[in-house]
């Protein structure tokens, strides 16, 4: 079954699915029983959430072992970028406020971003690079 964008976003919006996805991403191959006991879900909650993740193509299960699919790895990496943006939220608001003044030079803008933004990926986005 191929998932659509909305299905993926719904799964990522479910904090329990996200918790499962994170555990699988961080631990690599996770046994079904270990996953269920780590999270503390009932069998029904565990099965339902893992089925959503499998149905969206983020996770695969083979012989009771869960792991991320290639698609799941890419989506999880994107989730980490979103997490980084949230950590920098107030810094980014400050950057926007400072850049709203028309008197700042391009050199000063770059220097400001390099000095106050911590995450390198976010710096690249703001400085016009790839990431």
Short mmCIF file of the C-alpha atoms (twelve columns), coordinates in Angstrom:
data_MODEL
# 
_entry.id   MODEL 
# 
loop_
_atom_site.group_PDB 
_atom_site.id 
_atom_site.type_symbol 
_atom_site.label_atom_id 
_atom_site.label_alt_id 
_atom_site.label_comp_id 
_atom_site.label_asym_id 
_atom_site.label_seq_id 
_atom_site.Cartn_x 
_atom_site.Cartn_y 
_atom_site.Cartn_z 
_atom_site.pdbx_PDB_model_num 
ATOM 1   C CA . UNK A 1   0.000  0.000   0.000  1 
ATOM 2   C CA . UNK A 2   1.392  3.361   -0.975 1 
ATOM 3   C CA . UNK A 3   0.664  6.154   1.459  1 
ATOM 4   C CA . UNK A 4   -0.267 9.641   0.494  1 
ATOM 5   C CA . UNK A 5   1.151  12.819  2.013  1 
ATOM 6   C CA . UNK A 6   -1.841 13.327  4.284  1 
ATOM 7   C CA . UNK A 7   -1.504 9.803   5.722  1 
ATOM 8   C CA . UNK A 8   2.162  10.434  6.464  1 
ATOM 9   C CA . UNK A 9   1.365  13.733  8.179  1 
ATOM 10  C CA . UNK A 10  -1.372 12.099  10.242 1 
ATOM 11  C CA . UNK A 11  1.010  9.398   11.402 1 
ATOM 12  C CA . UNK A 12  3.656  11.987  12.266 1 
ATOM 13  C CA . UNK A 13  1.057  14.021  14.160 1 
ATOM 14  C CA . UNK A 14  0.205  11.034  16.350 1 
ATOM 15  C CA . UNK A 15  2.545  11.282  19.325 1 
ATOM 16  C CA . UNK A 16  2.428  7.537   19.915 1 
ATOM 17  C CA . UNK A 17  3.338  6.702   16.302 1 
ATOM 18  C CA . UNK A 18  6.090  9.278   16.477 1 
ATOM 19  C CA . UNK A 19  7.418  7.686   19.663 1 
ATOM 20  C CA . UNK A 20  7.518  4.276   17.984 1 
ATOM 21  C CA . UNK A 21  9.178  5.732   14.891 1 
ATOM 22  C CA . UNK A 22  11.807 7.441   17.046 1 
ATOM 23  C CA . UNK A 23  12.607 4.275   18.990 1 
ATOM 24  C CA . UNK A 24  12.969 2.257   15.800 1 
ATOM 25  C CA . UNK A 25  15.109 4.990   14.208 1 
ATOM 26  C CA . UNK A 26  17.399 5.255   17.225 1 
ATOM 27  C CA . UNK A 27  17.686 1.537   18.013 1 
ATOM 28  C CA . UNK A 28  17.807 0.174   14.480 1 
ATOM 29  C CA . UNK A 29  16.243 -3.273  14.419 1 
ATOM 30  C CA . UNK A 30  13.767 -3.606  17.282 1 
ATOM 31  C CA . UNK A 31  12.041 -6.772  18.383 1 
ATOM 32  C CA . UNK A 32  8.263  -6.482  18.558 1 
ATOM 33  C CA . UNK A 33  8.100  -7.526  22.212 1 
ATOM 34  C CA . UNK A 34  10.916 -5.183  23.222 1 
ATOM 35  C CA . UNK A 35  9.213  -2.328  21.393 1 
ATOM 36  C CA . UNK A 36  5.893  -2.971  23.089 1 
ATOM 37  C CA . UNK A 37  7.457  -3.178  26.554 1 
ATOM 38  C CA . UNK A 38  9.619  -0.084  25.980 1 
ATOM 39  C CA . UNK A 39  6.631  2.018   25.035 1 
ATOM 40  C CA . UNK A 40  4.223  0.471   27.521 1 
ATOM 41  C CA . UNK A 41  1.280  0.222   25.118 1 
ATOM 42  C CA . UNK A 42  -1.315 -2.492  25.191 1 
ATOM 43  C CA . UNK A 43  -1.066 -5.093  22.435 1 
ATOM 44  C CA . UNK A 44  -3.902 -3.383  20.578 1 
ATOM 45  C CA . UNK A 45  -2.302 0.089   20.809 1 
ATOM 46  C CA . UNK A 46  1.056  -1.334  19.758 1 
ATOM 47  C CA . UNK A 47  -0.383 -3.262  16.814 1 
ATOM 48  C CA . UNK A 48  -2.535 -0.375  15.632 1 
ATOM 49  C CA . UNK A 49  0.314  2.152   15.659 1 
ATOM 50  C CA . UNK A 50  2.868  -0.137  14.062 1 
ATOM 51  C CA . UNK A 51  0.337  -1.044  11.352 1 
ATOM 52  C CA . UNK A 52  -0.113 2.668   10.581 1 
ATOM 53  C CA . UNK A 53  3.653  3.058   10.254 1 
ATOM 54  C CA . UNK A 54  3.910  -0.025  8.058  1 
ATOM 55  C CA . UNK A 55  0.930  1.063   5.962  1 
ATOM 56  C CA . UNK A 56  2.555  4.422   5.288  1 
ATOM 57  C CA . UNK A 57  5.761  2.730   4.218  1 
ATOM 58  C CA . UNK A 58  7.854  4.187   7.038  1 
ATOM 59  C CA . UNK A 59  8.534  0.922   8.861  1 
ATOM 60  C CA . UNK A 60  8.910  -2.685  7.831  1 
ATOM 61  C CA . UNK A 61  8.565  -5.823  9.905  1 
ATOM 62  C CA . UNK A 62  10.396 -9.033  9.162  1 
ATOM 63  C CA . UNK A 63  10.247 -12.003 11.532 1 
ATOM 64  C CA . UNK A 64  8.953  -9.777  14.344 1 
ATOM 65  C CA . UNK A 65  11.763 -7.235  13.917 1 
ATOM 66  C CA . UNK A 66  10.907 -3.636  13.068 1 
ATOM 67  C CA . UNK A 67  13.210 -1.358  11.134 1 
ATOM 68  C CA . UNK A 68  12.887 1.807   9.089  1 
ATOM 69  C CA . UNK A 69  12.417 1.582   5.354  1 
ATOM 70  C CA . UNK A 70  14.521 3.809   3.126  1 
ATOM 71  C CA . UNK A 71  11.498 6.090   2.859  1 
ATOM 72  C CA . UNK A 72  11.166 6.005   6.656  1 
ATOM 73  C CA . UNK A 73  14.794 7.063   7.075  1 
ATOM 74  C CA . UNK A 74  14.269 10.070  4.817  1 
ATOM 75  C CA . UNK A 75  11.047 11.054  6.571  1 
ATOM 76  C CA . UNK A 76  12.651 10.616  9.997  1 
ATOM 77  C CA . UNK A 77  15.586 12.793  8.922  1 
ATOM 78  C CA . UNK A 78  13.078 15.466  7.868  1 
ATOM 79  C CA . UNK A 79  11.412 15.167  11.275 1 
ATOM 80  C CA . UNK A 80  14.774 15.862  12.905 1 
ATOM 81  C CA . UNK A 81  15.105 19.023  10.790 1 
ATOM 82  C CA . UNK A 82  11.682 20.157  11.969 1 
ATOM 83  C CA . UNK A 83  12.715 19.460  15.575 1 
ATOM 84  C CA . UNK A 84  15.837 21.582  15.067 1 
ATOM 85  C CA . UNK A 85  13.733 24.436  13.678 1 
ATOM 86  C CA . UNK A 86  11.486 24.319  16.758 1 
ATOM 87  C CA . UNK A 87  14.543 24.462  19.029 1 
ATOM 88  C CA . UNK A 88  15.653 27.590  17.170 1 
ATOM 89  C CA . UNK A 89  12.164 29.127  17.003 1 
ATOM 90  C CA . UNK A 90  12.852 32.199  19.161 1 
ATOM 91  C CA . UNK A 91  16.251 32.718  17.581 1 
ATOM 92  C CA . UNK A 92  14.600 32.680  14.154 1 
ATOM 93  C CA . UNK A 93  11.993 35.192  15.362 1 
ATOM 94  C CA . UNK A 94  14.853 37.443  16.507 1 
ATOM 95  C CA . UNK A 95  16.551 37.091  13.121 1 
ATOM 96  C CA . UNK A 96  13.297 38.069  11.394 1 
ATOM 97  C CA . UNK A 97  12.915 41.119  13.622 1 
ATOM 98  C CA . UNK A 98  16.450 42.294  13.014 1 
ATOM 99  C CA . UNK A 99  16.244 41.659  9.271  1 
ATOM 100 C CA . UNK A 100 13.016 43.648  9.093  1 
ATOM 101 C CA . UNK A 101 15.118 46.775  9.413  1 
ATOM 102 C CA . UNK A 102 16.235 47.913  5.996  1 
ATOM 103 C CA . UNK A 103 19.561 49.253  7.228  1 
ATOM 104 C CA . UNK A 104 21.344 45.922  7.641  1 
ATOM 105 C CA . UNK A 105 23.995 45.055  5.069  1 
ATOM 106 C CA . UNK A 106 24.316 41.622  3.452  1 
ATOM 107 C CA . UNK A 107 27.614 41.067  5.280  1 
ATOM 108 C CA . UNK A 108 26.034 41.945  8.645  1 
ATOM 109 C CA . UNK A 109 23.042 39.715  7.881  1 
ATOM 110 C CA . UNK A 110 25.326 36.736  7.268  1 
ATOM 111 C CA . UNK A 111 27.378 37.518  10.352 1 
ATOM 112 C CA . UNK A 112 24.224 37.790  12.479 1 
ATOM 113 C CA . UNK A 113 22.930 34.429  11.270 1 
ATOM 114 C CA . UNK A 114 26.302 32.759  11.792 1 
ATOM 115 C CA . UNK A 115 26.546 34.141  15.321 1 
ATOM 116 C CA . UNK A 116 23.100 33.450  16.727 1 
ATOM 117 C CA . UNK A 117 21.768 30.412  14.853 1 
ATOM 118 C CA . UNK A 118 23.171 27.205  16.314 1 
ATOM 119 C CA . UNK A 119 22.016 24.520  13.875 1 
ATOM 120 C CA . UNK A 120 24.214 24.325  10.754 1 
ATOM 121 C CA . UNK A 121 21.397 23.042  8.560  1 
ATOM 122 C CA . UNK A 122 19.238 26.032  9.473  1 
ATOM 123 C CA . UNK A 123 22.177 28.360  8.850  1 
ATOM 124 C CA . UNK A 124 22.540 26.914  5.367  1 
ATOM 125 C CA . UNK A 125 18.859 27.497  4.628  1 
ATOM 126 C CA . UNK A 126 19.021 31.095  5.859  1 
ATOM 127 C CA . UNK A 127 22.264 31.822  4.064  1 
ATOM 128 C CA . UNK A 128 20.920 30.478  0.782  1 
ATOM 129 C CA . UNK A 129 22.765 27.156  0.732  1 
ATOM 130 C CA . UNK A 130 21.400 23.647  0.414  1 
ATOM 131 C CA . UNK A 131 20.004 21.497  3.229  1 
# 
